[in-house]
Amino acid sequence: HVAVSVPTRILLKRNLLGTVCRVESLGPEGSPRVVVERDTRLAPWWLRALARRLAAREAHTLATLARVPGVPKLEDWDGRCLRRTWLDGSPMQRAQARDRAYFREALRLLRRLHTAGIVHNDLQKESSWLVTTEGRPALFDFQVATRPPYRGRRFRALACDDLRQLLAHKRTYCAAALTPRQRAMLAPRSMLAEVLVRLGKPVHAWLRAHA
């Protein structure tokens, strides 16, 4: 008889958009397999369509970034549950990332996202950044990420906001490594730039308030 592996689910988060679980099982050859499962079926009926739209956005973003290191790989999206690879590491605030090399690599990772046409839109959350077990940066939680069709003023404003949020974390944990140009970028934005960023994130404030 062949032993059947029963997946073990560990709840990581529950909110109005559903649940996020770590799912541990055995692969085809008996090797451990760990994925993260975002299940929208437990979202309230009046938010289920939004939850699935955001999960679909995350799935599309992960597929676009499939070749970018430091980003989870999409395993499956069936319209209700999204499954992605697990990244070993600790959130930035828990790991207390104070290494200059970490922020240099984080900047390279962010540039690769922007080169692919993706803006994350949620980098003010330190928990969007991981410090992997190798001490390298990784990004996840792409529900509100966007891929503007044109690299116009709106794209540049959103990409600049991503960068400002990363630099704000660098100022918190590794301020001595900020360059003069990076310090200048942390200065207050123009009114136009602020308006463009706010227009690019129509549901973000609501999601942060209810997640």
TORSEFI-386182 format. One line per 8 residues: number of its first residue (from 0); their letters; for each residue y, z, x of C-alpha. Coordinates in Angstrom, 3 decimals. Example, Ala and Ser with C-alpha at 12.3 -4.5 7.8 and 13.67 -1.06 7.14 Angstrom:
0) AS) -4.500,7.800,12.300; -1.060,7.140,13.670
! end
This chain:
0) HVAVSVPT) 0.000,0.000,0.000; 3.524,-0.783,1.180; 5.950,2.118,0.959; 8.968,1.407,-1.227; 12.297,2.640,0.054; 14.382,4.355,-2.611; 18.064,3.944,-1.723; 19.994,7.162,-1.172
8) RILLKRNL) 23.502,7.137,-2.644; 26.233,9.407,-1.318; 29.393,9.453,-3.420; 32.480,8.850,-1.271; 35.119,8.413,-3.953; 35.481,8.331,-7.725; 38.651,7.188,-9.481; 39.849,5.130,-12.425
16) LGTVCRVE) 38.622,1.937,-10.734; 35.000,3.119,-10.495; 32.996,4.684,-7.680; 32.508,4.067,-3.976; 29.166,5.140,-2.503; 27.414,5.011,0.849; 23.973,3.538,0.159; 21.214,4.180,2.702
24) SLGPEGSP) 17.909,2.302,2.540; 15.332,0.583,4.725; 15.651,-3.072,5.619; 12.842,-5.651,5.417; 11.376,-4.564,8.756; 11.785,-0.846,8.160; 15.069,-0.542,10.018; 17.814,1.665,8.508
32) RVVVERDT) 20.364,-0.208,6.424; 23.672,1.290,5.333; 26.172,-0.395,3.040; 29.201,0.669,1.033; 28.994,-0.098,-2.683; 32.085,-0.345,-4.887; 30.858,-0.146,-8.498; 33.348,-1.104,-11.212
40) RLAPWWLR) 30.935,-0.445,-14.082; 32.030,3.196,-14.288; 35.704,2.326,-14.664; 37.086,3.079,-18.149; 36.828,0.064,-20.433; 40.594,-0.423,-20.530; 40.752,-0.691,-16.721; 37.478,-2.486,-16.060
48) ALARRLAA) 39.031,-5.954,-15.937; 41.621,-4.800,-13.397; 38.968,-2.989,-11.329; 36.872,-6.155,-11.168; 39.849,-8.322,-10.347; 40.721,-6.048,-7.403; 37.086,-5.950,-6.252; 36.973,-9.748,-6.442
56) REAHTLAT) 40.127,-9.879,-4.340; 38.518,-7.609,-1.759; 35.371,-9.765,-1.721; 37.426,-12.927,-1.191; 39.422,-11.264,1.583; 36.299,-10.031,3.399; 34.783,-13.504,3.154; 37.959,-14.980,4.660
64) LARVPGVP) 37.838,-12.445,7.513; 34.092,-12.820,8.133; 34.587,-13.672,11.815; 37.200,-11.006,12.543; 35.817,-7.977,14.422; 36.915,-4.582,13.149; 36.590,-5.610,9.484; 33.565,-4.898,7.240
72) KLEDWDGR) 31.293,-7.822,6.434; 30.753,-8.808,2.819; 27.125,-8.298,1.783; 27.296,-9.155,-1.906; 29.606,-9.463,-4.901; 28.008,-10.007,-8.306; 31.115,-9.628,-10.439; 30.530,-5.912,-10.997
80) CLRRTWLD) 29.458,-4.344,-7.684; 30.789,-5.171,-4.240; 28.677,-4.322,-1.222; 29.966,-4.411,2.324; 28.759,-3.217,5.690; 29.343,0.350,6.769; 31.666,0.995,9.704; 30.863,4.051,11.824
88) GSPMQRAQ) 33.987,5.996,12.626; 36.588,8.485,11.441; 39.867,7.937,9.583; 42.908,7.841,11.822; 44.245,11.202,10.625; 40.943,12.940,11.313; 40.383,11.282,14.682; 44.009,11.918,15.748
96) ARDRAYFR) 44.314,8.534,17.447; 46.515,9.161,20.498; 45.197,6.499,22.853; 47.608,3.694,23.826; 44.673,1.273,24.081; 43.755,2.004,20.456; 47.173,0.907,19.218; 47.190,-2.160,21.470
104) EALRLLRR) 43.912,-3.265,19.895; 45.131,-2.329,16.417; 48.082,-4.663,16.911; 45.722,-7.481,17.961; 43.545,-6.830,14.902; 46.564,-6.953,12.592; 47.696,-10.222,14.177; 44.268,-11.733,13.527
112) LHTAGIVH) 44.574,-10.781,9.861; 47.990,-12.422,9.629; 46.771,-15.512,11.497; 44.092,-15.834,8.795; 46.872,-15.677,6.185; 45.951,-12.174,4.970; 48.357,-9.271,4.497; 46.750,-5.876,3.907
120) NDLQKESS) 49.547,-4.272,1.829; 48.163,-0.723,2.079; 48.574,0.304,5.704; 50.867,3.236,4.990; 47.622,5.085,4.209; 46.254,6.425,7.479; 42.809,6.359,5.869; 42.928,2.538,5.828
128) WLVTTEGR) 42.526,2.714,9.620; 39.339,3.855,11.329; 38.678,4.962,14.864; 35.151,3.687,15.486; 32.540,5.577,17.465; 33.523,3.338,20.409; 37.173,4.395,20.022; 38.294,1.004,18.681
136) PALFDFQV) 40.380,0.260,15.566; 38.896,-1.008,12.324; 40.389,-1.788,8.918; 38.964,-1.558,5.428; 40.009,-1.071,1.778; 41.315,-4.558,1.013; 41.695,-4.192,-2.772; 45.421,-4.925,-2.773
144) ATRPPYRG) 45.367,-7.400,0.115; 46.949,-10.771,-0.605; 46.813,-14.284,0.779; 50.101,-15.972,-0.137; 49.703,-19.755,-0.466; 52.667,-20.396,1.820; 53.813,-18.713,5.000; 57.329,-18.482,3.714
152) RRFRALAC) 59.805,-15.655,3.482; 57.594,-13.542,1.207; 54.591,-13.792,3.563; 56.745,-12.896,6.556; 58.228,-9.899,4.730; 54.788,-8.574,3.739; 53.355,-9.178,7.226; 56.350,-7.408,8.746
160) DDLRQLLA) 55.738,-4.476,6.392; 52.105,-4.284,7.589; 53.390,-4.147,11.154; 56.003,-1.506,10.351; 53.332,0.706,8.793; 51.152,0.419,11.901; 54.118,1.217,14.124; 54.940,4.232,11.955
168) HKRTYCAA) 51.435,5.577,12.658; 51.919,4.817,16.341; 55.158,6.816,16.236; 53.243,9.742,14.714; 50.365,9.791,17.191; 51.529,7.947,20.305; 55.328,7.762,20.181; 55.740,7.505,23.954
176) ALTPRQRA) 53.970,4.126,23.877; 56.486,2.511,21.486; 58.433,-0.310,23.092; 62.195,-0.690,22.490; 61.488,-3.685,20.236; 58.946,-1.682,18.223; 61.443,1.162,17.816; 63.990,-1.336,16.546
184) MLAPRSML) 61.480,-2.609,13.987; 61.190,0.897,12.583; 64.909,0.944,11.761; 65.828,0.708,8.035; 65.192,-2.721,6.517; 67.720,-5.033,4.988; 68.051,-4.973,1.208; 66.577,-8.499,0.958
192) AEVLVRLG) 63.496,-7.562,2.977; 63.003,-4.449,0.859; 63.186,-6.486,-2.367; 60.703,-9.078,-1.069; 58.209,-6.387,-0.078; 58.510,-4.645,-3.435; 58.008,-7.909,-5.310; 54.874,-8.537,-3.264
200) KPVHAWLR) 53.237,-5.258,-4.381; 53.562,-5.133,-8.182; 50.583,-2.844,-8.879; 50.434,-0.905,-5.648; 52.542,2.115,-6.679; 50.557,2.491,-9.904; 47.229,2.303,-8.107; 48.261,4.923,-5.562
208) AHA) 49.351,7.240,-8.372; 46.065,6.915,-10.299; 43.457,6.349,-7.587
! end
